[in-house]
C-alpha cells in the first residue's frame, strides 16, 4: 500500500509540473483554455462534416437500391451493400 501511495504522489507531482509548464508555455490558463475550446470546435465541425458525408452516402445507396430493387425484386437490400 505504501508503494502505491508513493507512486500516486510521484504521479501527481509530475502531472502538476507538466500542467504548470504547459500553461506557462502557452501563455497562461486562459490561453490554454482558449486553445482547447478552439480544438473542440474544430473537432465538432469535422464530426458534422463527416456525418453529412455519411448521410449523403446513405441517401445515394438508398436511391441506388430503390432503382435496383425495381429490376430485381428477389434481393431488395442487396444493392444497398454493393460497392
N, C-alpha and C positions, 0 to 999 in steps of 0.2 A: 504494500500500500504506500509505503514511503517513497518507493521508486516512482510510482505513478504520480504522486503529488509533486515530486521534484521535476519530473518530465513535464507535467502540466504547467508548473511555474515557469520553467525554461521556455516552453512554447508560448505562453502568454507574454513573456518578456520579449521574445523575438518578434512576435506579432505586433506588439506595441511599438517596438523600434521600427519595424517596417512601415507601419502606418505613419509614424512621426516623420520618417524620412520621405515617404511618398507625398505627404501633404506639403511638406516644405519644398519639395522638388516641383510640385505643380502649382505653387502659389497660394497655399492655404486650403483650409477645409472647404470654403465656399467655391473656390476654383475647381477643386476636385469633384465636389458635388455637381457643379455645372457640367463638367466633362462626362460624369456618369449619366446625368439626365440626357445629355446630347446623344450618348451612345445608346441609351434605351430608346430614344425617339427614332434614331436611325434603324435600330433593330425592329421596331414596330412597323416602320414604313416598309422594310424589306419583307416582313412577315405578311403584311397586307398585299403587297405586290405578288408574292408567291401564292397567296390564297386566291387572288384574282386569276392568276395563270392556271391554277388547278381547276377553278370553276369553269374557265373558258375551255379547258381540255375536256371536262365532263360534258359540257354542252355540245362540243364538237363530236365527241364519241356517241352521245345520245342521239344527235341528229344523224350521224352515220349509221347508227344501229337501227334507227327507225326506217331509213331508206333500204337497208339490207333486210330488215325483218319483213318488209313487204315482198321481197323477192324470195326469201327462204323462211317460211313460217315455222318450219320444224326446229329452228335454232334462233329464237328471237334475241337471246342475250349474247350469243357467240360473237357477233360483230362488235359489241362493246369492248371486248378484251383483245381484239386483234390489233396488231401493230403494223 
